[in-house]
């Protein structure tokens, strides 16, 4: 059902010093790695063979497809598939033991960590970041939207739009922030994810953090109100917004295409999305010391940052794996796969094909330590 979309190439950012402020965070932070031998390696020295499946976050789809092509060029006997079923569905499938890994825009809950004991041969599943990307707030408004065209909105206005409190594009709250734009008296149609989605959780986490009085719903991966129209997956949201005038939604920025996007207010300025702007937010964010379990590397995003040029609507997408697998060949693949994905080469492939922000050396060292904990014998 997926339609071909024009995908915006976001300028890939190299050498961004991210996660500089990450401090020691208990169980959530592995001991720092003294070397980064895996940082430039494309795959492990041992060639991998077999069939392996992953499922989960649709935000990662463009990156995962590029990773698979590159990885399989070095490991031609490895047959890898990824189902972009959504973060919630991907984690649920992983917890049945049907896939080698899950992709998720949300970190594991305590209950999911506990459930993983029945799937992993030893210990509990852990999550490590592999994909860092802005979330674009996309809109379709005749005569105004288009590639590289923006409307300025602050967090409170965004919250009220997605809560159905602002229903027209020429509402005073929107007009005051866009005085040079001739806004029409067009009804606003909100488009949100209909499936359980980590992108939803990341987007609403931003909204709740910057406009807590305007957005009072509990935070989760399911859309919390009856406003607007639901669509399944990233492509579903983009397709629905693209097809109707007056629509607004949210999606991984790699899929924004020719839609208009929102420049969000940060401090006294409005900032449009880019990989570099997203990286600045991650750079200012600590690890989440509330994440329970061994080997977990979970970033606690600072959505209220006022850092110059930062774009705070950002997602950190994770791969979820076991520290030990019942099948030794699966363990070898997962360790090799993750080593490639987080390497400099793997991150460059994602940046080139999906416009993501490459992982910093500081974060890579923490993630690599967790990957090294996977037992292959």
C-alpha positions, 0 to 999 in steps of 0.5 A, spaced: 500 500 500 506 504 500 506 509 495 512 512 492 514 519 495 519 524 493 523 524 499 527 530 502 534 529 502 536 533 509 543 535 509 547 530 513 551 532 519 558 529 520 562 531 526 557 533 530 559 532 537 553 529 540 551 527 547 557 531 550 553 532 556 551 524 558 553 523 565 554 516 569 546 514 569 546 507 573 544 501 570 542 505 564 549 507 562 554 501 560 561 503 562 565 507 557 569 503 552 576 505 551 576 503 544 572 504 538 574 499 533 567 498 530 566 505 529 569 504 521 568 497 520 562 495 515 561 488 518 564 483 522 570 479 520 566 473 520 561 472 514 554 471 516 549 467 513 542 465 514 535 468 514 534 474 519 527 478 520 526 484 524 520 489 525 518 495 528 519 503 527 516 505 520 521 511 521 527 507 520 525 504 514 529 508 509 535 507 513 534 500 514 533 498 507 540 502 505 543 498 511 540 491 509 543 493 502 550 495 504 550 489 509 548 484 504 553 486 499 559 484 504 555 478 507 551 475 500 549 469 504 545 473 509 538 474 507 535 480 511 528 483 511 524 488 515 517 489 516 516 497 518 509 495 522 510 500 527 514 501 534 508 497 538 507 492 533 515 490 532 516 490 539 510 485 540 513 481 535 520 481 538 517 479 544 514 472 541 521 470 539 519 471 531 524 476 530 531 477 531 530 484 533 525 490 533 526 497 531 522 502 536 522 510 537 520 508 544 524 505 549 522 499 552 517 499 558 519 495 565 513 490 563 516 489 556 523 488 559 520 483 564 517 479 558 523 479 554 526 473 559 522 468 556 525 470 549 532 471 551 536 465 552 539 469 558 538 476 561 533 481 559 532 485 552 536 491 551 535 498 547 540 502 544 539 508 539 541 507 532 537 512 528 537 520 530 532 524 526 527 530 526 520 529 526 517 534 521 510 537 523 507 537 515 501 540 512 498 541 506 495 548 505 493 550 498 498 556 495 502 556 502 505 549 503 510 546 498 518 544 499 522 548 503 516 552 505 514 553 513 509 556 517 511 558 524 508 555 530 510 555 538 508 549 542 502 552 545 499 553 538 501 546 536 498 543 542 491 546 541 491 544 533 492 537 535 487 537 541 482 541 536 482 547 540 484 551 534 480 549 528 481 554 522 488 556 519 487 563 519 486 563 527 489 569 530 494 564 534 497 562 527 496 569 524 500 573 529 506 568 528 505 569 520 504 576 519 506 576 512 502 570 510 495 570 507 492 565 511 485 562 508 479 560 512 480 553 511 478 548 516 484 544 519 484 537 519 489 533 524 492 527 521 495 522 526 497 515 527 492 510 528 497 504 530 501 504 536 507 508 535 513 511 538 513 517 533 507 519 536 510 518 543 516 522 541 512 528 538 507 528 544 513 528 549 515 534 545 508 537 546 507 535 553 514 538 555 513 545 552 505 546 553 503 542 559 497 546 560 495 546 553 496 538 553 494 534 559 493 527 556 497 522 559 503 520 555 503 514 551 504 510 544 497 511 542 493 517 540 489 520 546 483 524 543 478 523 538 480 529 534 482 528 526 483 522 522 488 516 523 492 513 518 497 507 519 504 508 519 509 513 517 507 513 509 499 512 511 500 519 515 504 522 509 499 520 504 493 522 507 496 529 509 498 529 501 491 528 499 487 533 502 487 541 503 488 543 510 491 537 513 496 537 518 500 531 521 507 529 524 512 524 521 519 522 520 522 528 516 525 523 511 518 522 508 516 530 508 517 530 501 513 536 498 509 538 504 510 544 508 513 544 514 512 547 521 518 551 524 517 551 531 519 556 536 525 555 540 527 561 545 525 567 541 526 564 534 523 559 529 527 553 527 525 549 521 528 541 522 534 539 519 539 533 522 544 538 525 538 542 528 536 535 531 543 533 533 543 539 537 538 537 542 540 530 543 547 533 544 544 537 550 540 531 553 542 526 558 541 519 559 535 516 562 537 513 569 530 511 570 531 505 565 531 499 568 535 493 566 542 491 564 546 494 557 540 499 556 542 506 553 536 510 553 536 518 551 532 523 555 530 528 550 530 535 553 525 538 549 525 545 552 532 547 550 533 554 548 540 552 545 541 557 538 539 553 532 536 547 536 530 543 533 526 540 539 521 535 535 526 529 535 526 522 535 531 517 537 529 510 535 532 504 538 534 497 536 531 492 541 535 485 542 537 480 547 544 479 550 543 472 549 539 468 543 537 461 543 540 460 536 547 461 536 547 464 529 542 469 530 546 471 536 552 472 531 548 476 526 545 481 531 552 482 534 555 483 527 548 487 524 548 492 530 556 493 530 555 495 522 549 499 523 552 504 529 559 504 525 561 511 522 560 507 515 553 505 517 551 512 520 553 515 514 549 510 509 543 512 514 545 520 513 545 519 506 539 515 505 534 518 510 537 524 512 538 522 519 544 525 524 550 521 524 551 518 531 557 521 535 563 518 538 561 519 545 554 515 544 557 510 539 562 508 545 556 507 550 552 503 545 558 499 542 559 497 550 552 494 550 553 490 543 559 487 546 555 484 551 551 480 546 554 472 547 555 468 541 557 462 544 
